Amino acid sequence: MVKVTRGTLVKCDPAMKEFLIHLDETMAIGTKFIIEDLDEQHLFIQTDAIETLMARVDDLMDKISFPMTEKS
């Protein structure tokens, strides 16, 4: 029998993929969202989780980046 699931194919680098897997395993957004781990750069995830994941990734990037200031 064929099983059809609606989702979104996400291409990311291995570090981001590990972060997304961590969020999925810890249910950090309240639910599991990874439908299938396809290969080292691709995940198939639930479409309705995209906006929440983008916000979490933006928060992560804000935490690990630092402002560039010009020296006078």
Buried (B, 14 or more C-beta within 10 A) or exposed (E): EEEEEEBBEBEBEEEBBEBBEEBBEEEBBEEBBBBEBEEEEEBBBBEEBBEBBEEBBEEEEEEEEEEEEEEE
